[in-house]
Amino acid sequence: MLFGSTALEVAVGMIFVYLLLSLLCSAFSEYLEAWFNFRARDLRKGIELLLNDTVMGEGSVDLAKRLYAHGLIRPLYRTADNLPSYIPARTFALALWNMAGGGANGATTDLEKIKGVINANVPNRELKEALLTLIDEAGGDFEKARRNIEDWYNGAMDRVSGWYKRRVQMILLIVGFIASAAINADTINITKALAGDDALRKSVVASAELTAALPLPTTSPTLTDPAAQIEAARRKMQNVRAQLSELGLPLGWVGNRYDGNGQMVNASDPRRLPGTVSEWLLKIVGILLTGLAISQGAPFWFDLLNKVMVIRSTVKPREKSHEQPSKDQPAPEIEEDGDEKPKD
């Protein structure tokens, strides 16, 4: 059964290859993010927008700078060039609450007094309106007012996360095309190799089964130190590259070799350079397909791999076993010539 065996296993193999390449490019993206500290920059920009810290002129106050210098947030980073990539919502709310009251409202839970202090101390009109609105919505409940500020901050961080996701998507797309071309990850050639080599196909499928049984290796950093993030991303890239190498797929480039008569001796090697215009066009299409696949991201391919594995697990037993007779309906008797014996 072609669909149930070879074609399905080729599909599993290709999905697994896309998953590994996506993990490789995602790890590289995390490496770039940590190296340039993009997350910290996004967070700083998001806080500036949240505090409406855009009025620059005589007497203006850099509220974001004051927030970062607050005693609750200052321990989260070492230097001004190494700002934190994450600030907990509660920490932000407490620091802003203290800043807005000029340090005078820490010992009171009277929201009316706090509103008076905010009116007197907050220099930014938009921020003052936002804080007073959040306090008024709490209906006199001090804890609810603080939670409102936390939710307000979390909403702004959702926007910052959107910036990050869009940038990562663009990086994945660009890096995916570059990586596919650099290592000759040609979808067409890899598919042909999996379809034509039973041993290779079964080996790749076996590796895919092991990977599908494990949690998806995360590429989102849980560390706040950029140096630790860089090292973690580097280790992930090394691990994925090792996995790809162990699969034995036709990846990489080799030069074209010719004999004394000018005949190419490695014409059947899928890693060789294309020799004609049509071969170059086919190669470009194969690499573009891989790059587009990588841009979908590792979570997409991991979920798809698990779904296809479920389909494969239901198809394989049907191929290996025939329909068994039940106790109520015994198997039909077979005549010597192979025909089914008619019932009485």
Buried (B, 14 or more C-beta within 10 A) or exposed (E): EEEBBBEBBBBBBBBBBBBBBBBBBBBBBBBBBBEEBBBBEBBBEBBBBBBBBEEEEEEEEEBBEBBBEBEBBEEBBEEEEEBBBBBBBBBBBBBBBBBBBEEBBEEEEEBEEBBBBBEEBBEBEBBBEBBBEBBEEBEEBBEBBBBBBBEBBEEBBEEBEEBBEEBBBEBBBBBBBBBBBEBBBBBBBBBBBBBEBEEBBEBBBEBBBEBBEEEBBBBEBEBBBBEEBBBBBBEBBEBBBEBBEEBEBBBEEEEEEEEEEEEEEBEEBBBBBEEEEEEEEBBEEBBBBBBBBBBBBBBBBBEBBBEBBEEBEEBBEEEEEEEEEEEEEEEEEEEEEEEEEEEE
